[in-house]
Every structure is written in C-alpha cells, then in structure tokens.
Amino acid sequence: MPLTSLAADTYGPRLEGFDYPWPVKTFDLESQRQPLQMAYLDVPPSGTAVAGTVVLLHGKNFCAATWKDTITALTAAGYRVIAPDQIGFCKSSKPERYQYSFGQLAANTHALLAHLGLDAAQVDLVGHSMGGMLAARYALMYPQQLRRLALVNPIGLEDWKAKGVPWRSVDAWYAGELKTSFESIKKYQLDVYYNGDWTPAYAQWARMQSGMYDGPGKQAVAWSQALTSDMVFNQPVVYELPDIRVPTTLFIGQKDRTAIGRDLAPPALKATLGDYPALGKAAAAAVPGATLVTFDDLGHSPQVQAPARFNAALLKALSTAP
C-alpha cells in the first residue's frame, strides 16, 4: 500500500503520515556498517532572549513530538530545543540488524549534536522514561558537554532481572509486539502510566504509536521495539548513578508503576516493582547533589498529564545556577 494512501491513524514504518508540530530534519550517519537517518526537531527560541540549548530525549513508547508542550514552553523562554527520534524509533531508520545499546544511542546523539555544531557548547539534557536511561548514559560518557541533567520518570532505576523478573528472548519480545493495538496501548498506559485516569489528550500519542503497528511497516516496527526492549531490560543504569557528575534534577510522578517485564513476574514480586515514590528517593540519594521534584497526583508522563505544572518546574530547574 503506498504510504500516501494510508488510512487515517495508520502510519508508515517511519511514521509517515503523522505530522510533527515543527519541520522534521534528518541527520545522515554511518553506524554498524550501514547508512542510517536520524530524524530530529531543531526549534529556535521564539523570544529574543537566548537562554541556551536544551536536548530532549523521548521514551520507548514516545517520540520527539510528544515533547510538544515542553518545546513550546522552552522556546518561549528563550531556549533552542533539539529533540531527536532515536534510531529504531518514530521517524528515524529502523535497521533490521543493529546492536542496540545505550552507549550506541548516546554516541549517535553526540554525533548529531556535533553535526549541529554543539559539541563544543554546553547543553541541558532532559530525558523521559527510556530517554532517562539514555540521558544518564550520555551524562556518564560526555559529562563535559552537559550543563544540567533532568530525568523525568526514568526507567532502569531498579534491576528487574536481578530482582527475579524472568528473562525472555528477542523472539518472545517480538511476538508480543506483533499483538500491539491502540486498545492494548491504552490499557497499558491507563494501568501503568495514568493510575486509571484517561483523558482524550492522551489518545493522540497512543494513536501515534499504534498507527505504526497498523501500517505496512508493522514487522519492522515490532522488530525494532523488540530489540530495544531487550536493551532496556538488560542494561539498567541504577548501579552507575553514583558516578554521574552533572548537576541533576529528578522529576518523578508518584503514581507511576512502570517496570519492564512485570507481566512475567510472580505475583508477590510484581506487587513490589515500579514503586516510583521509593525509586525516585533512592535515585536522588544516589546521584551526588541531585534534587528531587515530585508530583503526587501524576504518573509516568507528567509533561503530558500536566504540562503547565511540569514546564514551570523544569524551567525553574534549568534557571538554577549549576
């Protein structure tokens, strides 16, 4: 089926048919013996004051566009904003053969920033969910490039495998991904992200994700998601949090219960996983000098649930002298 004739809410393997709020650019890179394209947003400040550059890293079930309200707030405050889609996600390439690691994704992001002339400038880095794991890895690899680090309900704050969550193969991850639909995404997000409270504003982002599974690139999308699920499960960052040397703020929605692989966990273990009130405090204590900001009534995506409140808190953290 031609990508130009896709049904409504049905998108191509690189999210063709879903428009982002700003023009999408692409960065050509060579990685693991193949040419790839990394899509990204580069949004200039809308005001006259230039406050610096903020780089936003999306989560596993999100894209650069999910940062829409945050980008609007940051650019209005005088920031330039860079928001990439990581390789394997959204509008970027989805290679069939790729060894996914947070180190590789961090290196790809670093190459993008160098391409944009930002390798010699300090930037503020904000990562959400899986993007929080990636942001932590970036801070460990390239601390000299970062002015501040902000982690928004990052996953990987506990080692699920070490706690007893059963391992599964990439083939098993792939089989599960092939069953993805709008309803399955909504049910998962309703239960885990939003504490049972669903509003119409969340639907556009769930349909953004499900539309790729409903389109002609379903297998490529599911395979990339399976490979990255394996990456997330097997590469927790919790052990290295004490090594972060960048001024860090954690933003934690207290209703979040995200835990990768919890569906295979025994009931007694499942009940203990994804305890973000405890995980947030432990992470803030582990990162030297970290600040913890909590949202008692919010879940996994405070920037989506309550953008005005989240953006105000983020801008306050970014304006604090490191």
N, C-alpha and C positions, 0 to 999 in steps of 0.2 A: 504494500500500500504506500503510495507516495506520501512523504511527510507533509506535503502541502494540503493533503486532503484528509488529514486525521480528524476523527470525530471530536466533538467538544470534550474537554477534560481527558483527552488521550494524547500523549506526547511521545516524541521520538526518543531514541536511546540517549541523546544528548539534550534532552528536554526541549527539543524543537517544538514550537507551538505554544510554549509558555513564555510570556514576555516578562522580563525584569523591569523594575521601575526606572532604571537608567541603562544607557547603552552598554552592551557586553563587549569586552575586548578579549583577545586571545594572545597568549604567550606561547610561542613555539619552543619546545625544548627536546633535547635528546636524552633519554633515560632508559637504562637497561636494554640497550641495543635497538631502540625503536624511537621513531619520531612521535611526539605527543603534543597535544594542545591543552593548555591550562586556561580556562575562562576566568575572567575576573571583572569586577567593577572598580573603577577609579573615579571617585566622585569628588570634585573640588569643593572647597568651602563656599557656602552661599553668601556669607557675610564678608566684610572687609578685613576683619582680624584673622590672622593666620596663627593658629594655636599649635600646629604640628600635624603629624600624620598618625592615624590610628589604623591598625590592621585587624580585621575581624575574621575569625576562623569559625566556620559553621560546624554543626554537629553531624552525626551519621545520618540522621533522618531529616536533615535540613539542607538548605542551600544558601548561597550568598544573599539571595533575595529575601530570605527570612529575616534578615537584619534591617529590613526597610525602615521601620520606625526609628531604630537606633542610628542608622545612617543619616536620616533627616535631622535628628537632634544634634548629632556630632557636626555635620556640615554647617548647620545654623550657628553653632558655637565657634566656628572658625577652623575646624579641622578638615584636612584632606583625609578621605577614607578609602582604603584598599580592602576589597572583600573578594577573595578568590574562591572558586569552586575547586576543591582538591581533585587530583587525578583519580578517576574512578567514580566521580560524583557529578550529578546535575549536568551542567553544560560542558564539562571537560571530557577528555578522552576516557574511554573505558577499555583499556587493553585486555586482551584475553589472557596474556601471560605477563604477570607483574608480581614481583615480590614486595608486597606492601609492608611497610614498617613506618613507625612514627619518625624515625630518623630520615627515611627517604622522603616522606611528605614534608618534613621540616626543610630538608635540602632543596626540594622543589620550590617551596615558598621563599626560601632565601634567594634562590636563583631569580624568581620573579621580582623580588624587591631590588636585586642588583640590576636587573633589566630596566627597572623604573628609576634607577639612579639613587636608590635609598640605602645601598649597602654601607655607605659612609655616614649615614644620618641615624640618629636615634629615633625610634618609633615606639608608640604604645601598642601593645599586643593584647587583644581580647579574644578569648576562646570559650565557646559554649559546648557543653556535653563532650562528644568525642573531640571537638575542637579544643576543649580544655586540656585533654591529654596531649594533643599536638602542641598546644601553646606551651605546656610545661616542658615538653621535649625540646622545643625551639629555644626556650629560655636556658636550658642546660647546655645546648650546643652553641648558641650565639648570644651569650649574655651581654656582650659589649654593644650589641645593636639595640638593646631594649632600654627604654626609659622607665616604663612601668609594665606590669603584667596583671591582667584581670582574668580571673577564671570564674565562669558562670555555670553553676551546677555541673562541674566537670565529672565525667565518669572516670573509672580507674582509681578511685580513692580507696578501693579495697581490692584485694586479690581474690577474685571469685574462685579461681581454680584451687588456690591454697586453702580456701575455706571449705572446699568439698563439692563445689559445683562440678558435675561431670563434664569431661572433655567431649567435644564432638568433632567429627571430620568436616572438612570443607564441603564434601558431597552432602552431608546432612544439613549444613547451613544452607546450601543451595536449594535442596528440596523444600526446606521451609520457606525460603524467599519466593519460590515459584507460586506459593499459595497466597501471596500478599494481595490485598484488595483494599479499596477505600474503607470498607467496613472493618476489616481486620486492623488497619492502621488506627481508625477512630477508636475501636475498642481498646487497643493497647494504650494509646495516648490518654484516653479517658481514665483508665485504671491506674496508670503509672505516672503520667505527666501532670494531670489536672485534677487529681483527687476526686474524680467523679463529676466534675463540673465542666460541661462542654458549652461553648458559645459559638455562634456562627463564624466569628472571626478566625477560629482555628481551622475551619474547613478548607480554606484556600491553600493552606500549607499541606494538609493531608492529601488534597487532590493533586497538588503539585507532585507529591511523591508517588501516589497510586497511579497517576496518569502515565508514568513511565512503564509501570508494570502492565498496563492495559494496552500499550502501544506495540509497534513492530519490533522494538528492541528489548522485549521483556527478558530474554535469556541473558543478553549482555549485561543488563542492569542487575538482574538477580545474581549473576556470577560475580560481578564486582562487589556487590553487597555481601556476598558470602565470604569472599576473600578478606574484606575489611572487617567483618565480624570476627573472623579468626584472628586478625591482627589485634583488635581491641581486647579480645578475651585473653590472649597470650602475652600482652605487653603492658601490664599495669605500671603506672608511674609512681605509685604510692611509696615505694621504697626509696625513691630519689628526691622526694620533696625537700628533705633537709639540705640538699645540695643546691637548691635554687638561690641565686644571689641577686635577684632583681626585685625591687620593691613590688610587693604582691598584694592584691585585694581579692578575696573570695566573695562572690555573691551567691548566696545559697537560698533557694526556695525550699522552705522546710517541709512542704507536702510531697516532695519528690520521693519516689521509691524505685528509681531506675537501677537495675542490676542485670548485666548481660548474662544470659544463660539460666536465669532463675526458673524458667519453665521446666528445666530438668532437675532442679534441686529438690531434695527430700523436703517434705512439708515443714519440719522443725527448722531446717536451715533456711528455707525460703522466707520464713517469717522474720529472720534477722537481717536479710540482705537489703541494701539500698536505704539504710537508715541515715538519711541526709542530715538531720539535726546533729547526730553523733559524728558522722563522717566530716561534715564541714568544720566542726570544732577541732577534730583531730588533725585535719589538713592545715588549718590555720596555726595550730600549735607546732606543726612540723616544719612549715616554711619559715625561715628566720625573719622575724619582724612583720609577718603578714597581718593584714587587717581583715576581719570577718564582718560582712554585711548580710543580715538575714531578712527574709521576707516570710513572716509567719504564715500567711494565708496563700502563698503561691507555691507552684510546683516546679517542674523541671525547666520551664522556659519563662522566667519572669519577664524577659524582654518582649515576649508575645502576649503574656497574660495581662500585664500592667505596664505598658511601655512608658507612660509618663513617669511613674514612680521609679522604674528601673533606670531610665535615661538620666533622671535627676541624680540618682545615686552614682551612676557611672561618671557623669560629668564632674561631680564633686570629687570622686577619687582621682580622676585624671588631672584635676586642677590643683591637687595637693602636691606640694613640693616633695620630690623623691628624696 
